[in-house]
Amino acid sequence: MVDKQNYVHRIFSSISKRYDFLNSLLSLTFDKSWRKFAVSVSGLKPGYRVLDVCTGTGELALAYAKALFYKTCVIGTDFCHEMLTIFKHKLEVKQIENVLIPVEADTLFLPFKDNSFDIVSAAFGIRNVADVQRGIREMTRVVAPGGRVVILEFTQPTNLIFRGVYYLYFTKILPLIGNVISQNQNDAYGYLPNSVMTFPDKNQLKEIMEECGLRDVKVYLKIFGIVAIHVGRKVNLSNHLSFRF
Ligand SMILES: C[S@@+](CC[C@H](N)C(=O)[O-])C[C@H]1O[C@@H](n2cnc3c(N)ncnc32)[C@H](O)[C@@H]1O
């Protein structure tokens, strides 16, 4: 587990400066619309307390803030200092340092009390956490009863014909372009398809979320299922108890 943490940390430290550019290039800019969609199904309302873990350069945190016209406070956590530096720079340029708060923190040990947020999310992040189940349990701990956990992640498309073409791009072409442009020595863009292939599929991820205490888990797929957005609700204990008694 420590090995994976260190490896992932090293990868994101080394690609931080080209991360946003390569995300847009390699996803043909679809990444922005996926994050926007995740915000739209998160149940976001004015005044909500929002936490985005594994926030990286802060793109999903920014999407939440933008959806509420920069009137809500969003916290973004990540354990990679270099990724957060890019996030902070964006806030300075946009002069919105008072709306978004980057915090250096490990998703496995979030520095927040239980039930602190209305929405807790992760975009392309939870796959990189050394212990996925523990990460989701920690996200669930800090979301309030009735609040939502939102996970946007790559997944494996089920259509066999599309899958063949897509895997050719994803496992051969994407790593080549990504590693060259990022000038990365750690095969960061080879790690991407490998980590997606070994990550739980959409049904398994749904089950993990349920095991972590989330209910009514909805799964939305994008572009033949290369990306999935899972949204689960933390059980509202008071309703639960009043129902039982
Ligand atoms: C692929 S990037 C995603 C960034 C951003 N959420 C986005 O939508 O582009 C994954 C991020 O997860 C972070 N990460 C991985 N494991 C982590 C952990 N255990 N705690 C905190 N951050 C972690 C990495 O540092 C990296 O910034």
The ligand as a Tripos MOL2 file, in Angstrom:
@<TRIPOS>MOLECULE
LIG
   27    29     1     0     0
SMALL
NO_CHARGES

@<TRIPOS>ATOM
      1 C1         -5.9530   11.8410  -11.9660 C.3       1 LIG1
      2 S1         -5.7290   13.0690  -10.7380 S.3       1 LIG1
      3 C2         -7.3650   13.7400  -10.6230 C.3       1 LIG1
      4 C3         -7.3680   15.2230  -10.3390 C.3       1 LIG1
      5 C4         -8.7270   15.9040  -10.4240 C.3       1 LIG1
      6 N1         -9.6630   15.3680   -9.4860 N.3       1 LIG1
      7 C5         -9.3040   15.9080  -11.8130 C.2       1 LIG1
      8 O1        -10.5070   15.7480  -11.9530 O.co2     1 LIG1
      9 O2         -8.5600   16.1370  -12.7660 O.co2     1 LIG1
     10 C6         -5.6220   12.0900   -9.2700 C.3       1 LIG1
     11 C7         -5.2400   12.8820   -8.0440 C.3       1 LIG1
     12 O3         -5.4130   12.0320   -6.9080 O.3       1 LIG1
     13 C8         -4.4070   12.3830   -5.9640 C.3       1 LIG1
     14 N2         -4.3030   11.2920   -4.9750 N.ar      1 LIG1
     15 C9         -4.0360    9.9940   -5.1950 C.ar      1 LIG1
     16 N3         -4.0370    9.3140   -4.0410 N.ar      1 LIG1
     17 C10        -4.3200   10.2140   -3.0610 C.ar      1 LIG1
     18 C11        -4.4810   10.1240   -1.6600 C.ar      1 LIG1
     19 N4         -4.3330    8.9700   -1.0080 N.pl3     1 LIG1
     20 N5         -4.7810   11.2380   -0.9740 N.ar      1 LIG1
     21 C12        -4.9170   12.4260   -1.6160 C.ar      1 LIG1
     22 N6         -4.7650   12.5870   -2.9390 N.ar      1 LIG1
     23 C13        -4.4870   11.4820   -3.6560 C.ar      1 LIG1
     24 C14        -3.1790   12.6280   -6.8010 C.3       1 LIG1
     25 O4         -2.2120   13.3790   -6.1320 O.3       1 LIG1
     26 C15        -3.7960   13.3540   -8.0050 C.3       1 LIG1
     27 O5         -3.7340   14.7410   -7.8540 O.3       1 LIG1
@<TRIPOS>BOND
     1     1     2 1
     2     2     3 1
     3     2    10 1
     4     3     4 1
     5     4     5 1
     6     5     6 1
     7     5     7 1
     8     7     8 2
     9     7     9 1
    10    10    11 1
    11    11    12 1
    12    11    26 1
    13    12    13 1
    14    13    14 1
    15    13    24 1
    16    14    15 ar
    17    14    23 ar
    18    15    16 ar
    19    16    17 ar
    20    17    18 ar
    21    17    23 ar
    22    18    19 1
    23    18    20 ar
    24    20    21 ar
    25    21    22 ar
    26    22    23 ar
    27    24    25 1
    28    24    26 1
    29    26    27 1
@<TRIPOS>SUBSTRUCTURE
     1 LIG1         1 GROUP 0 **** ****
